[in-house]
Amino acid sequence: KKKQQKGKSRKNGTSGGGKKPAPSLEDVLSQAESAMEMSDIDTAMKLFGYAAQLLRSRIHGADAGNGDEQDKCTLANVLGKMGELKASCGDVEGARNEFLDAIELLGNQQEATEVMQGE
């Protein structure tokens, strides 16, 4: 019975019981930039990949005009950084794909800006 009680107290305790709150996008990007500066490519790729996933879910789940363009611009920047990292590792095709995705996002943003200005 003591073992069960210890297990329960750990689960219900504040230290290590619950999930950690998700880090903010700004924190993830800051850590990714730091990892990139320190040439920790694996960590930087993981962090930028996580940031890209967060941004894509925001963009696809966002209502029109609700910070969507800012998220697209940030995602394009993240994809550019991922392209740089892949190029530095010799993954030319992977880098090309990241850069093309970033360009496509920025192209769509430019079209949206032109449409908004034309109205």
C-alpha positions in Angstrom: 0.0 0.0 0.0 2.8 2.4 0.7 4.2 2.0 -2.8 0.7 2.9 -4.3 0.5 5.9 -2.0 3.9 7.2 -3.1 2.9 6.8 -6.7 -0.3 8.7 -6.2 1.4 11.5 -4.3 3.8 11.9 -7.2 1.1 12.1 -9.7 -0.9 14.6 -7.7 2.1 16.6 -6.6 3.1 19.8 -8.2 6.6 18.7 -9.2 6.5 16.7 -12.4 2.9 15.6 -12.2 1.3 17.8 -14.9 2.3 18.7 -18.4 4.5 21.7 -18.8 2.8 24.7 -20.5 3.8 24.9 -24.2 6.6 27.4 -24.8 5.6 30.6 -26.6 6.4 30.9 -30.3 8.8 33.8 -29.5 10.7 31.6 -27.0 11.0 28.8 -29.5 12.3 31.1 -32.2 14.7 32.7 -29.8 16.1 29.4 -28.7 16.3 28.3 -32.4 18.3 31.4 -33.3 20.6 30.8 -30.4 21.2 27.2 -31.4 21.8 28.3 -35.0 24.4 30.9 -33.8 26.1 28.1 -31.7 26.2 25.8 -34.8 23.9 23.3 -33.0 22.2 22.4 -36.2 20.1 19.5 -35.0 18.6 21.5 -32.1 18.0 24.5 -34.4 16.3 22.3 -37.0 14.0 20.7 -34.4 13.1 24.1 -32.9 12.5 25.8 -36.3 10.5 22.7 -37.3 8.3 23.0 -34.2 7.8 26.7 -34.9 6.9 26.0 -38.5 4.3 23.4 -37.4 2.9 25.9 -34.9 2.7 28.6 -37.5 1.1 26.4 -40.1 -1.6 25.3 -37.6 -2.3 29.0 -36.8 -2.5 29.9 -40.4 -4.8 27.1 -41.4 -7.0 27.6 -38.3 -7.0 31.4 -38.3 -10.0 33.5 -39.4 -9.3 35.7 -42.4 -7.5 38.9 -41.4 -6.7 37.7 -37.8 -2.9 38.1 -37.8 -2.7 35.6 -40.7 -0.4 37.7 -42.8 2.0 38.2 -39.9 2.1 34.5 -39.2 2.8 33.8 -43.0 5.7 36.3 -42.9 7.1 34.7 -39.8 6.7 31.2 -41.3 8.5 32.3 -44.5 11.3 33.6 -42.3 11.4 30.3 -40.4 11.4 28.3 -43.6 14.3 30.5 -44.9 16.3 29.7 -41.7 15.5 25.9 -42.2 16.7 26.3 -45.8 20.0 27.8 -44.6 20.5 25.0 -42.1 19.8 22.3 -44.7 22.2 24.0 -47.2 24.9 24.1 -44.6 24.5 20.4 -44.1 24.7 19.7 -47.8 21.0 18.9 -48.2 20.6 21.0 -51.4 17.3 19.6 -52.4 15.8 20.0 -48.9 17.1 23.6 -48.8 15.6 24.3 -52.2 12.2 23.0 -51.0 12.3 25.2 -47.9 13.2 28.3 -49.9 10.5 27.6 -52.5 7.9 27.2 -49.8 9.0 30.5 -48.2 8.9 32.3 -51.6 5.4 30.8 -52.3 4.2 32.2 -48.9 5.6 35.6 -49.6 4.2 35.6 -53.1 0.7 34.8 -51.7 1.2 37.6 -49.1 2.1 40.1 -51.8 -0.9 39.1 -53.9 -3.2 39.6 -50.8 -1.6 43.0 -50.1 -2.2 44.1 -53.7 -5.9 42.9 -53.6 -6.4 44.8 -50.3 -4.9 48.0 -51.7 -7.0 47.8 -54.8 -10.3 47.7 -52.9 
